[in-house]
């Protein structure tokens, strides 16, 4: 697992790198847990930069093999609870977080990026949650609330219903990212430049601001019935099998 998520500290900046480039940096459960561990205790750094190895993907979601052992609703609820806990930990990180995004940023990868304080991207970045044409699962209420706070309900519906990926330019127009850089090298340099800027600012001001905004947003009703509906469906089983066997799924709505 150590090689799948790299962590380095340089000059007061922490660098988290998802390091499965041959799998488009798809996330395993240990990678999620390591990210949460770093975000909860960023000892010795003033800013965290989160990025992916190579220029093909920031992170292309949760590795589908992580779902193969699911046998019922309890597994689905435990999975979403795990992801909500990890993303909540990233969001509550006591230092500013910057997502530096090149290539595919989808599913769990897009959720992690949305949990960071700032998002910048290279021109080849693509964002989305293509679950309506792949697995047939759903996002948790907290994930939807986080996305809606960033880009609004209408954009969230467009992104999920159409299952298409937003280009870097569209993401910037929607407010999902603040800057688009020409390539990965420029992206990395700008991420470090931003981190140095933030590292010189009042840490308690930034910490209080991000926590206040989170509190303003987080008053969420239960969503267990919706998670059960999707993850225990025949469609979810069909979506997983179709994804792994590289064919188009046949949805039945049940």
N, C-alpha and C positions, 0 to 999 in steps of 0.2 A: 504494500500500500504506500510505503514511503515515497517510491518513485512516481506514483500516480498523482500526488499532490505535493508540489515543491513549495517550500517556504524559506525565504531568505530575508535578512535584515541588513540594510545598508544606509548609513548616515541618517538614522532615525526614521526610515521608511521601511515598511514591511511589504514584501512582494509575494503574493499567493499565486501560484501557477498551476492550473489544471493540466496534467501532463499525460494525456492518452491520445496523442495526435492521430494515431492510426485508427482510433475509434471516435474521431472527431470530439475528443475530450468528453465523451459521455461519462456521466457521473455514477459512481458506485456508492453504496451506503457508507463505506469507510471514508470516502472522499468528502461526503456531506459532513460526517462527524468531525473530521479533521478541520474543515473550514469553520465549523461552529466553535471548536476548541480554540482556534487562533483568534476568531472574532471576539470571543468572550474574555480572553486575556491577552491583549496585544502588548505584552510587556516590552518596554524599551523602545517603542515606536510611537510616532505622533500621527501617522497616516498609514492606511493599508491600501495597496493597489491589488486588485484581483484581475487576473487575465488568463488566457489560454495559451497553450504551447502551439507554435506555428501560426500561420495566417488563414487556415481553413475553418477554424471554429474557436469561439470562446468556450462554449460547451453546448453540445447538441442534446441536452436533456438527460434524464435518468437512463442509464443503461437498461434496455428492455429486459435483459436477463434477470434483473433484480425483481421482476414481477412474476417470474415463472413459478415460484413457490407459493403464490397466493392461492388460498383454498376457500376463502369466504370473506364476508364483510369485515370481520375483525382484522384481517390482514390489510384490507384497504384503509380502514380507519387508522390503523397503526402507522401505515405509510404516510398518509396525509398529516397525521399528528407529528410525525418525525420531521417532515418537510417544513411544516409550520414552525416547529421549534427551532430548526436550523436557520430558517429565514428570519425569524424573529430575533435570534441571537445576532445575526449579521446586522439587522436593522438597529439593534440596541448597542452595537459595538461602541465603546466609549471614545473612539477616535474616528475622524472622518474616513470614509471608504470611497474608493474610486474604482469603477469597473472600466477597464480598457478593453474594448471589444473589437475583435477582428473576425471576419467570417461568420459562421452560423452561430446564432445566439437564440436557442429555441428551448421550449419546455422548461425543465428545471434550470437550465442555463439562463434563460430570459428571466425567470423568477429570481435567481440570485442577483442578476444585474439590476432588477427593479428594487431589490432590497438595499442596494448600495446608495450612498448619498449623491454621488455624481456619476454620470455615464458619458464616456466619450467613445467614439468609434472610428474605425478606418472606413474608407469608401466601399469596401467589399462586404461590410457587415450586413447581416440579414436577421430580422427579429420576428418572433412569432410563437404561437402555440398551436401547431397544426393537428391537434388531437381529434378534431371533428372528422379528419380524413385518415387518421392513423389508428389510434388505440380506442377511441370512443370513451375515454374517461372524462374527468372534469377537474376544474381548479377549485381549490378550497375557497371559502368565503374570504379569508384573510388575503389570499393571493389576488382575488378579484378586486378587493377593496384597495389593495396597494396599487394595482394597475390603473384602476379607475381614478385614484387620486393623482396619478401621473398624466394620464392621457384622456380621461373622461369615459363615461359609459358607452357612448356611441362608437368610439374608436376600439374599445375592448370588444364590443359585439362584432364589429367589422373584422377584427383580427381573428377572433375565435370562430365565428360563423363561416367566414370565407376560407379559413385555414390557410391563408396565404401569408407569405413572409413579407414584412415591411422592409423596403430598402433603407440604407443609412439616411438618405435624404428625406424619406417619408418619416422615419423615426425622429429625425431632428425637427421636422415641421410639426409633428404631433407633440413634441416636448419630451419624448422618451430619452433622447440624448441631447447634450448641449453643444457638442462640437463634432464635426466630421473631418478627419484627417486623411490625406491622400493614400497613405500606406502604413504598414505595421511599424516600420522603423520610426516614422514621424509620430505615430500613435504612442509608442513607448516613450519617446522623448517628451511628448506633451504630458503624458501621465505623470512622469517624474517631475516635470516643471510645476504642474498643478499641486502635486504632493508637497513640494518644497514651499510653495506659496502658503498652503494650508497649515503646514507645520509651523510657520511663523506667526500664525494668528492665535487669538485667545482661545484656548481649548475649551474652557467652560462655556463660553458664548456659543460655540458650535455644538457642544454636547447638549446644552439646554434647548437650543433651537430644534435640533432633530428630535429630541424626546418630546417636546411640546407639540410638534407637528404630528408625531405618531399618536399621541394621546387624543388629539383632535379627531383623528381618523378612526380609531379603534373602538367602536361600539357595535359589535357584530352579533347577529342572531346565530343560532345553531345551524350546522350544515350537514349533520351526520346522515340525514335521510337522503340528501342529494348524492353524497359519496357512495352510500350503499346502492342507490339506484344505478349508478354507472359502473362501479367496479365489480358488482356481482352479476352483471348482465351477460347474456349470451354475446352481445355485441363486443364487450371488452375482451372476451376469450377469442372471438373472431379477429378482432383488431390485432391482438398479440400474435396470433398464428400467422396472419397475413403479413405483418411487419417482418417476422422472422423468416418467412418463406418467400419474401419479396414478391408478393402479389397484391392486387387490390382487394380490400375487404368487401364483403357483401353484408350490408347492414340489414337487420330485421326490426330494430326498434324495441327490442326486448332483452 
